[in-house]
Amino acid sequence: VLCDQANDLLARLNLQHGVIAETVRARRASALNALGRAAEALADINQAQAMWQRLAPAGYLHRIELLDLLASIHTSLGNDQAARDTARNAIALVKDRRWIEPALLARIEALAEPTR
């Protein structure tokens, strides 16, 4: 509900396409996924990714975070191959492992592993 209110406020202020709006959209996706509403979360994370690509095309660190969330949503939806592919895309963006949160890196590496 709070994310919906934030989106409404950003629209009224004509700020619905900025960094704050992208953050709200990504946080809403995370909350929806945690609530078991992965299909709705998927739409939000896709919008957040598109916004971030427009705002900061070179911002690969945050893009890795968004891809981590997208992989998690795909897992919740039972789309294991899409989750694996998304995790591999995230790993491909890693330029220096020291800049990536260790827990995030471990998650995407585990998801990227082929199933046996």
N, C-alpha and C positions, 0 to 999 in steps of 0.2 A: 504494500500500500504506500509506504514512504517513497519508494522509487517511482511509483506512478505519479505521486504528488510532485516529486522533484521534476519529472519529465514535463508535467503540466506547467509548472512554474518556469522552467527553461523555455518552453514554447511561448509563454506569455512575454518573456523578456527577449525573445528572438535569439536565444542562445542554444537552440536545440541541435546545432551542428558542431559545437565546440568540444574542447577537451573534457569539460565537466559532464556534458551530455554523454560522451563516450564512456566515461567512468561509471556514470549512473546506469547506463545500459548494460555494461559488463557486470556490475554488482547485482543488478536485477537478474541477469542470466544465472549467476552463481546461486542466488537465493532460490530461484525457481527450480534449479537442478537439485538443490538440497531438499526441497519440498517434494521431490518426485514428479515435477512438472517439466520433464526434459524436453518435450516437443516445443513448449513455449520458450524454454531457455535457449533452444537451438536458434530460433528466430532472433532473439535478442543478441546472442553472441555473434551471429553473422552480421547484424547491423553494427555492433560495436567494432568488429574487425574492419568493416568497410569504412566506418568513420575514421578509425585510426590510420588506415592506409591513406586517406585523403589528408589528414592532419599532419602526420609525421611518417612519410614513406620510408625514411631511414631509421625509424625508431624500432630496432629489432628486439631490444630487451622486453619491451611491453608486448610486442607481437608474440614473443615466446610465451608470455603469461596468458595471452588470449588463446593461443593454440592449445595450451595445457587445459584450459577450461573447456574449449571445444572438444578435445579428446575425451574429457570426463563426461561431457554431455552425450557424445556418441556411445560411450560405454553404457551409460544409463539407458539409452535407447536400444541397446543390444546390437549396435552397429560396430562390431569388433574390428572389422577391416578398416572402416573409416577412422576409428579411434587410433589404430596402428599407423595408418597413413598420416594422420594429423600429427601424431607424436613424432614420426620421422621427419615431417616438415619442420617441426619445432627444433629438433636436434640439428637439422641442416643449417639453421640460423645461428647456432651457437658459435661465436667467434672466439670467446675466451671463457672457459668454464668457471674461472674465478668470479665472474660477474653474475653468475646464475645462482639463485638460491639452491642449496644442496637438495632440499626436499623436492623442489620442483624438478630439478635435473633427474633425480632418482625416479620420480613418477613417469616422466616422459621416456626415459630410457627403458623402464620396465614395460611400458605400453608398446614401445617400438619393437620389442623382441618378437620374433616370429613364434607362432604357436607351435607346439610340438605334439 
